[in-house]
């Protein structure tokens, strides 16, 4: 099995690093172990991770390697000098297996070199621009050159060996490669071929030399400098040309073999050699993918060995419990049999036992000393007395004697019949103890087996699921997929709110926000921008916006007064609000599964839209929404006609655009001077005549007046109720027309309104006339200009309104902004910036996997419960006092206990990390529903 990079591998890895990682900034550095480190790089939206292991490998990686919880001292040193620096160059020192990564430039006085040695025991060395060693992984002294590698020493860059030129003549070849070293006994020298001998003298690499030897038609095992000198010289020239070429595009190949029905990786190479074509190989697009997969498999094999050891330890612990249980039962059974045997022997030798007891008792009663009794016993044994012979030992200190009957101890305080009864009692006690021990041991064994099986399941789960998935672009936000397959994203903080509005809000998308402090900005990514987002999805998004706010933890909405200054993540709202139905603080937790390409077609249309805009009749949606015609002061969309059209055109036009105004029947609000002003082209409208004259009020004043009006609406003045009662009794027979006619006749209404209209008309005529030159502005005009400046948050419209008061400066300013935006977009495209808002992968995610599906990994989802109804695994949760991690683990346990759960799905759900399951949960929570009650009953 291959263990480290060759010269060709270094060439391929450096070509890929130069193509993809140059001019990337270092975000952070992590250490996997004492020899392996990760370098996290970023340039605009392009993110990469460079992995380097001392003495082994250097390559970009796409796997999520386990990092140490606390960085090592060497990692901290690398962070101090390299964090924030740009990767300028990646090169090889000479032809040695040494890589030099340059960060920063000498012109900015921040140049550093990270030198990675891939030979022998390897080393990682950090140097400054003069190659003075600042820190290194392993201090050493080169025995051959007596060069010392330590801090403050200079790294010997000049000693790097160049690529050696091939031998040009047969004499030179035979001089450097002696025939005796490769000929002789074939079995003895089968591992010491001509390729290895040439590699030791030239360093081209054994695989490369063998490849070109086969290309020359030579047998690697039998080739000789004596028989095939010309072919070998041509082979060396080909090797030199190949290694000295400027090839930059390398694919990845992994050689495999099957042993005991298990696929094992043997080798990886950036080029398919002739000697590997007969083997089973895996072809990959890039060399780094092959190295990543190869060492990832080795890592999984190491993890599997640890799992096997843990599995053996768990099984051994269970076996020890069983063995201890068997020993205890065996000892109890032996005690019973021993007591029964003693009782039976006493029954058969009653006279002998009674005689022995009587002799000892009479001697003790005569106050004969213990030593004299033992002397009498010895004399009786010499004389052949059967009683004395049966007594083997006297234990007068413990009031016992040992007889020859069964070699146990007997209590001489009772008669032999009493001894017999005592042994039977002991036998019964041992039997009772045995039955109790069996009952207790069954429970203990059952508990031990359960714990062992659970640990084995966890071990098998970690061992089976070894491939780490790459996170999708929207997983860094709050996100979910609606029941109609719309992707919804929301910001976790003010910075993310700013990001999703400025970067991800496109034409046709919908912006949703909750009128609660701390609520997230939600965006619905429209599948078809030419059609509006359905009310079902809008309701789900509004539900999510309410739950991801301060209301979840505070249990009550809070409002704060909004001023004119907008902080990061805040957006000015003007115009008419489109209210959604009220929502409860209820969310759901479930799992989506990534389908294999062969299983995607089976789930086509799984989350279809409940009703298309061109198929839904007005009668069908009249219970949900009422589409209102836009008035003259509302914004006009591109392509909208100013002329009048018939009702059918207005209806189709209203259904076509996503900015349709929706009026919920049971929640009709007064018109508010607020509209959404986020994203390019969203929320733009023409100024009203009052706004152009400087009469528009600032946003904070409008909101303050609205709040005050809402409070006054429900507040009754003192005596007003009685007055209203009297007026109702007096004028109850009048309708609205009679009342208006009476008020007009009395002159109590309409006169003031007419005077106000007359005053407005007069001021309008004065303003059109322009007034006298040099006339001073009045206080009202100054105040109007102040309000006009306060409302400059609104961007200028994209199209010049048809208004004679509109100035040409607005058009010039808009053209400058468009030119700047196009220039920035072009620059980002040249640098490789690509929008990462692709939503095509949504069809590969399913919440209802079937028995025939092949699934790769599980993705946890937190979403409104209505969008998770069709999921195979989902559960409801509400605000509570429980911790997120504990609740997520309990939810997974409930999912795994379902009868319809497949083993592969259980393994994938258990393999998800706790932080991945909880990072979208809004706060402390409590699981609810029938599933939780059934789970608590079982446990």
Secondary structure, DSSP 4 states (H G I P E B T S, - for coil): ---S--HHHHHHHHHHHHHHTTTPEEEEEEESSSSEEEEEEEETTEEEEEEEETTTEEEEE-S-PPPPSS--HHHHHHHHHHTT-BEEEEEESTTSSEEEEEES-GGGT--EEEEEE-STT-EEEEEETT-BEEEES--EE-TTT--EE-TTSBP-GGG---PPPPP-SHHHHHHHS-GGGT-S-TTTTTTS-HHHHHHHHH-S-HHHHHHHHHHTT--TTT--TTT-HHHHHHHHHHHHHHHTS------EEEEEEEETTEEEEEEEESS--GGGTTSEEEEESSHHHHHHHHHHHHHHHHHHHHHHHHHHHHHHHHHHHHHHHHHHHHHHHHHHHHHHHHHHHHHHTHHHHHHHHHHHHHHHHTT--HHHHHHHHHHHHHHT-HHHHHEEEEEGGGTEEEETTTS-EEETTS-HHHHHHHHHHHHHHHHHHHHHHHHHHHHHHHHHHHHHHHHHHHHHHHHH--PPPPPPGGGGSEEEE-TTS-EEEE-SSHHHHHHIIIII--TT-EEE--SSTTPPPEEEE-SSTTSPPPHHHHHHHHHHHHHSSTHHHHSS-------S---TT---EEE---PPPP--SEEEEEEEEEEPGGGSGGGTTTT--S--TTT--HHHHTTT--BPPP-TTSPPPTT--SS---HHHHHHHHHH-TT--B--TT------SEEE--STTSS--PPPHHHHTT-PPPHHHHHHHHHHHHHHHSPPPTTHHHHHHHHHHHHTT--HHHHHHHHHHHTSSSHHHHHHHHHHHHHHHHHHH--STTPPPPHHHHHHHHHHHHTTTSPPPSS--S-TT--HHHHHHHHHHHHHHHHHHHHHHHTT-------GGGGGEESS--TT--EEEEEEEEE-GGGGTT-SSEEEEEEEEE-HHHHHHHHHHHHHT-TT--HHHHHHHHTS-HHHHHTT--SSEEEESHHHHHHHHH-
